[in-house]
Amino acid sequence: MAKDLRYRPLGAAIPSVPGVNFTTAANARARSYDAIGNALNAMSDYAYKKAVKQTEREAAKYAFENPVTAEQIQDAISQGRDLDEIVGDPDTVFGAVTTATAAQQLTTELQMEADKAASSYSAMIDAGMDIDIPKMQQDMRAMIDGHTDLIAGIDPGQALKYNASANTSASAVYKSALQNKLKIIQTQKIARADMAFAEMPNKFKGILQDIESDADTEDILLRLAQEGAKYVDFAINTGDKTYAVNKSEEIQGELSKAKIGVLLDFANTPGNGRQALAGNFGNRYNVLYSTLSDEEKALFRKTYIDGAKELLSLESAQDSADDRLVKNKVDGLLPDIHEAIRNRDFETATPLVEQLQKFEPEKAAKFFKVMETDGGVDNADRVAELNTLAMRRELTDTDILDAFTDREITAGTMDSLLGDLRAQKDKRFNSAVDVLSDFYGRPELLARGKYGKAPENLRQFAKHRSDMILKMDKDPEFDPIQFANDIIAKEKIDPTVNAEKQTLITTLTRTVGKASKSFFGKNIVDLDELIAEAQKLQANPEKGGFFSPGTDMEALAELLSDAKELQELRGQ
C-alpha cells in the first residue's frame, strides 16, 4: 500500500521567522510623519505667500484708485478720527501697503506745494524785489513743519525724508534771498555814491578856484586831497570792489582835470593865452601849474589850442548857417519875383525886389533895371546860347536879366526863359527831361563837343522840352513824366508821327543806298548787314593803284555814320 503523499518530505528546510524590532519601526513612522508635515507646511507657506502678494496688489490698486490728500488728513485730525480709518491698519498686509502708498502720495503732494512756494520766492528774487527775509524764513519753516507733522501721522520715516529734502530746497532760496538783499543794498549804496560823484568835478574845481595867490596853493591842495579821500571812502563803502577800484582811478583823473580846468579858465581870459602857454600864470597859479606832470602840461596846451581851433570852427559854422539862411530867403523870393516880372506886374514885383535887396543887392539892381528897360530884339546867337544853357540846366536868372537889359532878347523870350527856369525847380519836370534825354541819346551835350546824336535828335528833344514847359504853365495838374513816356511810346511804334523825322529818314535812306551801290555794287537794304560790310572794308581797305584810286576812307566813314543814324531814327 503506497505511502500517504502529504507527508512525503520535499528536501527543503523551513526558514526561521525573524524577530520584530519595535524601536526601528517607530522611528520610520516618525520620519514619514515629518515628511508629510513638511510637505503640508510648504504647501501652506506657498498658499500664504501667494495670498499676501495678491493682497498687496489689491491694496496697491485700491490706494492708486483712492488717493489720500493732505486735506483729507487734516480733516481727519481736526475731527479726532483715527488715521487708520483713512489709510488703513499698518499691521495688516493690506493696510501696510495702503499706508505706505498714502504716505508717498502725501509726501509728493506736499513736496510740490513746498516747491511751488520756493519757486514763487525765487521768481521774486530773480526780479530783484526786496524780500522780507525773516518773514520768508518763518513762512517756509511753518509750512515745512506742518507738512512734516502730517506725513509723520502716517509714516514717521517718510516724514523725516520729506523734512530733509524740503529744508535743503528752502536753504537754497534763503541763500539767493540773502545774495539779492546784498545786491540791492550795494545798488542803493552805488546810486548814492554816483549822486555824490556827479558833484565831484565842480567841488574839486571850486576848491582850486579859491586860490588867490601862489601863497595859498599849499593849503588849498591839502583841502583838495582831503575832499578826494572822502570820495574814495564813498566808493569803498559800497562793498563793490570793482566799483571802488574804478572810482579811485576816476577820482585821480578828476583831480587832474580840475587843475587843468582852472588853468584853462585863466588862459582863456582875454590877454592871458600867450603867457599861459609859456607857463606864466602871474602870481596866482604858478605853483599849481608846477604840480602838473609833463603829460598833464602837454594836455593843458593841447586842450587850449584845440579849443581855440574849435571856436574858429564854430564861427565858421555860424557863417555857413547864416549863408544858408540867406539862400533860403532868396530862393523863397525869386519864384514870386519871376512870376510878377513875366506878368508885367511891377507893383507886386517892387516890394519883393526891395526885400531881395537886403540879401543880394546886385541881383536886386538887375531886376530893377529890367523893370525900367523895354524889350529889345532877339539876337539869334544870344538866344541859342541861352537855350543851350537851359537844356544843360545851367541857366540862371542873371543870364536872362543881362540878356534883356542888353536888349538882345525880347520880353517874350525873357518870359519863356524865366518859365524854363521855374520848370527846372520841379523834380517831375527834371525827371521827364532825363527820360527824353536818354531816349534821344543825350543830345543836349552835343554843344559841349562830347558826344550826342544828330541835330535832328537835338531839335526833337528841344521841341518836346519846350512843349512840357508850356503845358506846365497852363495846367498845374499836367504830368510831364507821363507826357515824356507817351512821346517815347509813339516814337517807338511809328516814327512817321514826326514829319521832319520822316523826311530825314527818307533822305538818309537814299543817301545810304547810293553809297552802298558805290562801295559794294548793290543796295544792301539790311542796315546791320551794311554796317558789318562797311566795317570789314574799313578794316581792310583796297589800296590805290595806277588804274584804281582805292577805298575812299572819308566817304566810307560817312556811310557808316549815316547808316547808324538811320538805324537810330528807325528805332532799330
PyMOL commands that set and color helices and strands:
alter all, ss='L'
color gray80, all
select helices_A, chain A and resi 5-7+22-65+70-78+84-87+93-126+133-152+156-198+200-208+214-236+241-268+273-277+286-290+294-342+346-357+361-372+380-391+397-405+411-423+427-439+443-448+455-474+480-493+495-497+499-520+527-539+553-570
alter helices_A, ss='H'
color red, helices_A
deselect
rebuild
show_as cartoon
